[in-house]
Amino acid sequence: MNKTPAPPFSGYQKIVVVMLAFLQFAVILDFMIMSPLGALIMPDLHIGPAQFGLVVSAYAFSAGISGLLTAGFADRYDRKKLLLFFYTGFIVGTVWCGLAQSFGSLLAARVFTGLFGGVIGSIVLAIATDLFPPQMRGRVMGLIQTAFAASQVLGIPAGIYLSNQWNWHVPFIAMAAFGLAGGLLVAWKLQPVDAHLGQPQEHSPFMHLWNTVTEKRYLLAFAVTALLTTGGFMLMPFSSAYIVNNMGIDLQHLPTVYLVTGVCTIFIGPMIGRAADAVGKFRVFLFGTALSIAMVLIYTHLGRVPLWMLVLVNSLLFVGIFSRMIPFQALSSTVPVQTQRGSYNAISASIQQLAGGLASVVSGHIVTQAADGRLQHFDTVGYVVVASALTAAALLWRLQRGLPGAAAPAPQAAA
């Protein structure tokens, strides 16, 4: 694709990026905070690991279903109004989680929260695509993706601190209050995002969904999304156990690994975004694929290593992961036409959730635990991840060859 010099962000665009990154931070933190709170939730509610696992996965599966149900209607409304509707439900669900006093209530709260929270990320991406031209989307996606790292560095430690000081209910109430403040800012500052409503619309939501899921270009992009998500979710569920039992890193030093990795990712994410805009998104994706493959093979074959080496390997692994995800999101944003961006992103988000859940199940059937606690066959998981990365690169190469040239900025971009 022909690249033109990327213009600087306007004042309004800077505010929009901050708001979108905040929304991503709130949603990701709500999903990630459950696992570290498990040690407090299980004894308090008198539930076992199987029930707690159901509580964790309930969010992902309900979010995946929600994306599919919403896709047919996602382009029929002002994206700001749609965002505020689902974000309100997300805040209510988070409060419900904080007030839950039984397993059944917490499970229902997580299902409810997933139904609303699972769609927010797709609306955020649709808004970013509407308000920013392709030449700026690498930087935009790089900044939005820092929300993942920020949730590790800032959100999770804060949530654990609050639960240790009081109880596990407090982090959810605090997240809801914090999220409400951000939602009010969005309601106040974000202008209507409704340029797509001026385009011809399909009368039937079902046909809108059908035409989205049967478009060949979209199917290629959905396949890449599933493969990229599969790689991450096959490694993540067992990373802590692998670090402690196989590498010999004690639990007291485990937060250091995630803290340093998160800080590294916060700084590297925007740099990757700028590089994607400057030298080409597919080139940066290929660099990220090569680095990811190398670091996955090293990571899954590590024995007992010093802490500094694990931190270095883990940080480089996440640099590789982000060097794939950020340029792919920027490339993916050019795939759908304006009137299908909402449904496209909703389906993509649904695929991410469902593929992640399936990958975790598959990984659980590959990995076994020896009598001494060491994980076995973790290297096999690494080989599967490498195969998925190579397949994703081949599919994206095919997809990006047919992508249209850089489009003109949307009308709101100059606001």
N, C-alpha and C positions, 0 to 999 in steps of 0.2 A: 504494500500500500504506500502511496505517496505521503510523505510526512511533511507537514508545515510547522514552522516554529510555534511552540506552545505559548499562548499569551499568559500573562500573569493573572492570578486570581483577583477578581474585583472584591471590594469590601463585603458585599452581600454574599459572594461565593465563599469567602473565608468563614463567615458565620454559618452558612449551610453545611460546610464540611465539618465544622466543630459539632453542630447539632447531630448530624448523621453518625459521626464517630461516637458521640455520647449514647445515642440510641443503641448502637451495636454493642457498646460496652455494657449497658444495662442488661440487654438480653443474654449476652454471652455469660456474664457473671451469674445471672440467675440460674443458668443451666449448669455452670461449672461448680457452683458453691455446694451443691448437694453432696458430692463425693467426700470432700474433707469433713463435712458435718456428720457423716455417717456414724462415726465413733460415739457421738452424743445422741443422735436420733434413735439408733437401734435400742440401747438400753432404756431410754426414756419412754419409748412407745412399746417396749417389750416385743420387738420383732427381730427376726433373724436375717442373715445375709440375703436369702432368696427373696424375702419380702422387700427388703431395702433395694435390691437390684431391680425389682419390679417398679418401685417408686421412681428410680432414676430413669429407667427406660421408658416409663409411661409418658414422660415429657417428649422424648424424641419421636415416639410412634404417633402420638396425638398431633405433634407439629407436622409430621409428614402427611398425615391424613388431611389436616387443615389446609395445607398448601394445595392439595388436589381439589378440595371442595371450593376453595376461594378462587382458583385460577380462572374459571369462567366469568367471574364478576370483576376481576382485578383491574380491568381497563375501562370500566363503565362509570367510574367516579373520579372526582378530583383526588389525586394521590395524597394530598395533605389530609383531607377528611378521612380517607381510608386508613391512613397511618394513625391518626388520632383515635379512631374507633378501636382499632386492634391494640393500640398502646394502652388505652383506658382499661380494656379487658385484661391485659397483661399485668397492670398495676393491681387491679382487683384480685387477680389470681395470686400474686405475690403476697398480698395482705392475708389472703386465705391460708397460704402456706404457713405464714407466721402465727396464725391463730389455731392451726390444726392441733388437736389433742389426741388423735387416734390414727391408726394405720389407714383406715378407710377414708377418713377426712383428708389426710395428707395425700393419699393416692388420688382422690377426686380433685384436690387442689392442683396437683401437678398436671393432671390431664387437662383441666380447665386452662391453666397457665400456658401449656403447650399449644392448645388450640388457638390462642391469641398471639403468644410470643413467637410461634414458629413462622408466622407470616410477616412479621415486622422486618426481618432482614431482607426479604425479597422486595418489599416496598421501598426500603432504603436504597437498594441497588437501582430500582426503577427510577426513583427521584434523581439519583446521581447521574443516571444515563440521560434523563430529560434535561437536566440543568447544566451539564458540562459536555463540551464537544469531545470527540475521540482523542484529540491531541492532548487533552488535560486529564484523561481518565486514569492513566497510570498513576499520576500523583494523587488523585482523589482516592483510588482504591488502596494505595499505599498508606494514606493517612487513616482511612476507615479501618483497615486491617490492624492498625496499632491497638485497636480496642481489645483484641484477643490477648496481646501481650500485657496491656494495662490491667486487664482483669486478673492476670497471674501475679503481677508485681504489686498492685494496689488493692484490688478488690478481695481476693481470696485471703491474704493475710489479715486485712481489716475484718472480714467476716469471722475468721477463726478467733481473732482477738475479742470481738464482741461476744461470741458464744462462750468463750472461756471466762469472761468477766461476768456474764449474766447467764444466758441459756441459748439454745439453738434457735429459739423463736426470734430473738432480737435481730440477727442479721437480715432476716426477711423483712421485718418491719422497717429497718433502716434502709434497705434497698428500695422499698416502696416509697418511702418519704423522699429519698434522693432522686428516684426516678420520676416522682410527681413533679418535682422542681424542674427537671429537664423537660418533661412533657408540657408544662406551662410555658416554658421558653419557646418550644417549637410552635405551640398554638399562637404565641404572640409574634414571633419573628419570621416564621416560614410563610412565604407568599403562596397563594394557590398554585398547584402544579396540575394544570388542566389543559395544556395545549393539545394533548392527544384526543380530547373530546371533540375538537373541531374536525377530526378526520372521520370518514365513514365507519360506522360501527356495525358489527353483526347483531342481528336482532336476538338470536338465541345464545344464551350463555353456554349451553352444551356444545353448539357448533363452534363457538369461540374456543372452547377447550379442545375440541376435536381437531380443529385446524391448527392449533398450536402443537399438539402432541404428534401430529402426522407430518409436519413439515420436516423434510429431509435434513436441512441445515440444523434445525433445532435438535433433532435426534442425535446428530453427531456431537453437538455441544453437551447434551444431557449425558451422553456416554462418557465424555471426558470428565464431567462433573462427578459422576459416580466413581470413576476410577481414581480420581484424585482424593476423594473422600475415603474410599476404601483403604488406600495406603496409610492415611493417618490413623484411622480408627482400628486398624489391625495392630498397630504398635502401642497406642495410647493406653488401653485398659491394663496392660501388664508392665508398663514401664517402671512404675514404682517398685513392684515386686522383683523385677529383673535387676534394678539398680541395687536394691538391698540384698537380695539373696545370691545373685550371681556375681556382682561386682564388689560386694563387701562394703558398700557405703552405708553407714549407720543412719537410723531414722532422724537423728538430730541434725545431720548435714544435708538431708534430702531437700529441705526448703531452699538451701543455698543454690542447689542445681537449678531449680525453677526460677528463683529470683534473678540469678545472673542471666539465664536464658531469656527471661522476660525483658530485662533491661536492654539486652542486646537487640532483641526484636523490635522494641520501641524505637530505637535509633535507626535500625537497618531498614524497617518497613518503608518510610518515606524516601529513603535513598534508592531502594529498589523501584519504587514508583517513578521517580525522576528518570532513572536509567531506562525504564521501559518506554517512556515517552521520547527519550533522546536517541536511543540506539535501536529501538524496535522491540515490540512486546514479545514476539515469538523468539527472538534471539535470547532475550533474558529468560524466557521460559525454558529454552534448551539448556542454558547455563544452570538454572535451578534444577533441572532434571538430572544433569550429569553430577552436580554436587550432591543432590539427594541420594542418588544411587550409590555413590562412593561412601557417603556417611552412613547410610542404612547398612551396607555390608560390613563396615567397620563396627558400628554400634551393636549389631546383632551377633557379633563374634567376640566381643570384649569379655575378658575374664576379670580377675581382680585387678583394679587399676586405682591409682591415686585420684583424689577428688578433682584436682586441677585438670587432669586429662579427660575425665568424664564431662566436666563443665565445658571444656573446649569442643569435644565431639558433639555434645548435645546442642551447643550454640550453633555450630556449623551446620548441623542437621536442620535446625529451624531456619537458618538463613536459606538453605536449599528449598525447604518447604514453602517459605514465603516468596522466594524467587520464582516459584511455579504459580502459587495461588494469585498473587497480585497481578502479574501480566495476563494470566488466564481470565481473571474477572474483567480486566480492561478489554481484552479481545472479545469475551463473551458479551459484553455490553453492546457491541456493534452488530451482533447476530440478529436480534429481533427487530421487526419494524416497529414504529412508534406506537401503533395501536395494539401491539401484542406484548409490549414490554412487561406489563404487570403480570399477565398470565405466564409468560415465559419464565420470569424470575420466581413466581410462586411455585411452578412445577420444578424448577431447578432446586429451590430450597427444599421442597418435599423429597426430591431424589437424594439430596445430601443427607437428610435425616434418616431416610429408610436405608440407604446404602451404608451409612455409618453403623446403624443397628445391626444390619446383616453382617458387615465386616467383623464386628465385635464377636458375633456368634461363631463365625467361621474360625476366627483366631482362637477362640476358646476351645474349639475342637482340635486344633493343631497343637497347642501348647499343653504340656503336662507338667506336673510338679513332682519332683523326686522326694524321697523320705526326708532328706536334709533341707528341703525347702527350695532348692535350686530349680529354676524353670528349664525344661527340656524342649527341644525342637523350636526354640525361639529363632534360630538361624533359618529354619524353613519359612517362618513368617516373613523374614527379611527377603528371601528369594521371591515370595509371592508379591511383596510390595514392589520389588524391582521390576518384575514382569508387568505389573499394573502401570508403573511409571513409563516403561517403554511403549506399552500399548497406547497410553494416553498421549504421549508425544507424537506417535504416528497418526492418531486420529486428529489431533489438533493441527498438525501439518496439513492434512487434507482439508480440514475445515477452513483454516485461515487463507488458503489459496483462493477460495471463492468469496471471501468477505468483501463488501463494498469499500470504496475509498472513504477517506475521512469526510464525514458529513459536516454540514455547516452547523454552528452552534444553535441550540434551541432558543426560541425567543426569550425565555426567562434567564438565559445565561448572562445577558447583559444587564440584568437588573441590579 
